[in-house]
């Protein structure tokens, strides 16, 4: 599934997330088990040990879609 948001595109599968940023030629990648969702701040946080990143979404609806697709709790 692909979702557009202000910073780029979210590419979701049941096992992984990719975020392609439009401002920079950068793609953020994480496996579903390394992702935490912070619904109050609309943040996706990835922590895979040595690699950490976070990204702010535009709406709670987007957060709910990400949670459903990746099988995560809000």
C-alpha positions as CSV (number, residue, x, y, z in Angstrom):
1,X,0.0,0.0,0.0
2,X,1.2,3.5,-0.8
3,X,0.1,6.6,1.1
4,X,1.1,10.2,0.2
5,X,1.8,12.7,3.0
6,X,3.4,16.1,3.0
7,X,7.0,14.8,3.4
8,X,6.8,12.1,0.7
9,X,5.3,8.6,0.4
10,X,4.7,5.8,2.9
11,X,5.2,2.4,1.3
12,X,3.7,-0.3,3.6
13,X,3.6,-4.1,3.6
14,X,2.7,-6.4,6.5
15,X,6.3,-6.8,7.4
16,X,8.1,-3.5,6.6
17,X,7.8,0.3,6.0
18,X,9.6,2.5,3.6
19,X,9.3,6.3,3.7
20,X,10.5,8.1,0.5
21,X,11.2,11.7,1.3
22,X,10.6,14.3,-1.5
23,X,12.8,17.0,-0.1
24,X,15.9,14.8,-0.1
25,X,16.9,11.7,-2.1
26,X,16.5,9.6,1.0
27,X,14.5,6.4,1.8
28,X,13.9,5.4,5.4
29,X,13.4,1.7,6.0
30,X,12.4,-0.4,8.9
31,X,10.9,-3.8,9.7
32,X,7.5,-3.8,11.4
33,X,9.0,-5.2,14.7
34,X,11.3,-2.2,15.0
35,X,8.6,0.4,14.6
36,X,6.7,2.2,17.5
37,X,3.8,4.5,16.9
38,X,3.2,7.5,19.1
39,X,-0.3,8.6,18.3
40,X,-0.4,11.7,20.4
41,X,2.5,13.2,18.5
42,X,1.6,11.5,15.1
43,X,5.2,10.0,15.1
44,X,6.6,6.9,13.6
45,X,9.7,5.9,15.5
46,X,12.1,3.2,14.2
47,X,14.7,1.7,16.5
48,X,16.8,-1.1,15.1
49,X,19.7,-0.9,17.5
50,X,22.4,1.2,15.9
51,X,19.9,2.8,13.4
52,X,17.2,5.1,14.7
53,X,14.9,7.5,12.9
54,X,11.5,9.2,13.3
55,X,9.0,10.8,11.0
56,X,5.9,12.9,11.7
57,X,2.7,12.1,9.9
58,X,-0.1,14.5,8.8
59,X,-3.1,13.0,10.5
60,X,-4.4,10.4,12.9
61,X,-6.1,8.7,9.9
62,X,-2.7,8.1,8.4
63,X,-1.4,6.7,11.7
64,X,-4.4,4.3,11.9
65,X,-3.7,3.0,8.4
66,X,0.0,2.4,9.2
67,X,-1.0,0.6,12.4
68,X,-3.5,-1.6,10.6
69,X,-1.2,-2.5,7.7
70,X,1.8,-3.3,10.0
71,X,-0.3,-5.0,12.7
72,X,0.8,-2.5,15.4
73,X,-1.1,-1.0,18.4
74,X,-1.6,2.7,18.7
